[in-house]
Amino acid sequence: MYNALFSFALATFAGLCLSLSGCSSSSTTTTGTDAGGGGGGGDAGGGGTSVNGCSAADFAANDLSAAGAARVITFPTGAAPAQYTPACITIAAGQNVTWNGAFANHPLQQSGGDPTMWITTTNTGTTVNFGFPVGGTYGFDCQFHPSVMKGAIFVK
């Protein structure tokens, strides 16, 4: 029974990886490659759908997909909440985004947009870097202050 269940789970995971054009995990380092291109999905960047208050115009105003662009989102180090800066950005598939702030005071979590494995809950430290290998619109917020601190990443 255990072997059959394990085989089913492994096959399901392998199928998911193939459908996503390869597996990737998040990274908590500040290094990574910025290979552009590729990807599909999410309609908030090109259409009229808003994710966590981010519209197509917001994504266009903060297009950080150019090679060498600094893709850094900052937020408070103190306990008082304040919006992420910038809250809404556009990147290319294969690029990374770094968040800088106090995760103990403002835990980062995935919220809204396309379901993602790319943003994982982070509640310690001051810097985290996640890679986004496929296109989509990926929302995030602060676990403690979701109505004030929220944003999204449009990956083209």
RAJOQUI-V639167 format. One record per residue. N is the residue number from 0. RES is the residue in one letter. SS is DSSP state (@ for helix, = for strand, . for the rest). BURIAL is + if it has 24 or more other ideal C-beta (glycine too) atoms within 12 Angstrom, else -. D_LAST is the distance of its C-alpha to the last C-alpha in Angstrom with 1 decimal. Layout:
BEGIN
n->{N,N}
res->{RES,RES}
ss->{SS,SS}
burial->{BURIAL,BURIAL}
d_last->{D_LAST,D_LAST}
END
This chain:
BEGIN
n->{0,1,2,3,4,5,6,7,8,9,10,11,12,13,14,15,16,17,18,19,20,21,22,23,24,25,26,27,28,29,30,31,32,33,34,35,36,37,38,39,40,41,42,43,44,45,46,47,48,49,50,51,52,53,54,55,56,57,58,59,60,61,62,63,64,65,66,67,68,69,70,71,72,73,74,75,76,77,78,79,80,81,82,83,84,85,86,87,88,89,90,91,92,93,94,95,96,97,98,99,100,101,102,103,104,105,106,107,108,109,110,111,112,113,114,115,116,117,118,119,120,121,122,123,124,125,126,127,128,129,130,131,132,133,134,135,136,137,138,139,140,141,142,143,144,145,146,147,148,149,150,151,152,153,154,155}
res->{M,Y,N,A,L,F,S,F,A,L,A,T,F,A,G,L,C,L,S,L,S,G,C,S,S,S,S,T,T,T,T,G,T,D,A,G,G,G,G,G,G,G,D,A,G,G,G,G,T,S,V,N,G,C,S,A,A,D,F,A,A,N,D,L,S,A,A,G,A,A,R,V,I,T,F,P,T,G,A,A,P,A,Q,Y,T,P,A,C,I,T,I,A,A,G,Q,N,V,T,W,N,G,A,F,A,N,H,P,L,Q,Q,S,G,G,D,P,T,M,W,I,T,T,T,N,T,G,T,T,V,N,F,G,F,P,V,G,G,T,Y,G,F,D,C,Q,F,H,P,S,V,M,K,G,A,I,F,V,K}
ss->{.,@,@,@,@,@,@,@,@,@,@,@,@,@,@,@,@,@,@,.,.,.,.,.,.,.,=,.,.,.,.,.,.,.,.,.,.,.,.,.,.,.,.,.,.,.,.,.,.,.,=,.,.,=,.,@,@,@,@,@,@,.,=,.,.,.,.,.,.,.,.,=,=,=,.,.,.,.,.,.,.,.,.,.,=,.,.,=,=,=,=,.,.,.,=,=,=,=,=,=,.,.,.,.,.,.,.,=,=,=,=,=,=,.,.,.,.,.,.,.,.,=,.,.,.,.,=,=,=,=,=,=,.,.,.,=,=,=,=,=,=,=,.,.,.,.,.,.,.,=,=,=,=,=,=,.}
burial->{-,-,-,-,-,-,-,-,-,-,-,-,-,-,-,-,-,-,-,+,-,-,-,+,-,+,-,-,-,-,-,+,-,+,-,+,-,-,+,-,+,+,-,+,+,-,-,-,+,+,+,+,+,+,+,+,-,+,+,-,-,+,+,+,+,-,-,-,-,-,+,-,+,+,+,+,-,-,-,-,+,-,+,+,-,+,+,+,+,+,+,+,+,+,+,+,+,+,+,+,+,+,+,-,+,+,+,+,+,+,+,+,+,+,-,+,+,+,+,+,-,+,-,-,-,-,+,+,+,+,+,+,+,+,+,+,+,+,+,+,+,+,-,-,+,+,-,-,+,+,+,+,+,+,+,+}
d_last->{42.7,40.7,39.8,38.7,36.5,35.0,34.3,32.7,30.4,29.5,28.8,26.6,24.6,24.4,23.2,20.4,19.4,19.5,17.4,14.6,15.0,16.9,18.0,17.1,18.7,18.3,20.2,22.7,23.0,21.6,20.8,17.9,16.1,13.1,12.1,8.9,7.5,7.5,6.2,6.7,7.6,8.3,9.9,10.6,8.0,9.3,12.6,15.5,15.2,15.8,15.1,17.8,18.6,15.1,14.6,12.2,14.6,14.4,10.6,11.3,14.4,13.0,10.1,10.9,8.5,11.7,13.7,16.4,15.1,16.7,14.3,17.3,18.1,21.8,24.2,28.0,30.3,33.1,33.6,32.9,29.5,27.3,23.7,20.9,20.2,17.6,16.9,13.5,10.8,7.2,6.4,4.9,5.8,9.6,10.1,12.7,13.8,17.5,19.6,23.1,25.9,28.6,27.3,30.9,31.0,27.4,26.1,22.3,21.2,18.4,18.8,17.2,13.9,13.0,15.7,14.8,16.8,14.8,16.6,20.3,23.1,24.4,27.8,29.4,28.9,27.2,24.1,21.4,18.3,15.7,13.2,10.0,10.0,7.9,5.0,6.8,8.6,11.3,14.5,17.2,20.7,24.1,26.4,29.4,28.0,25.2,26.3,26.1,23.4,20.1,16.5,12.9,9.6,6.4,3.8,0.0}
END
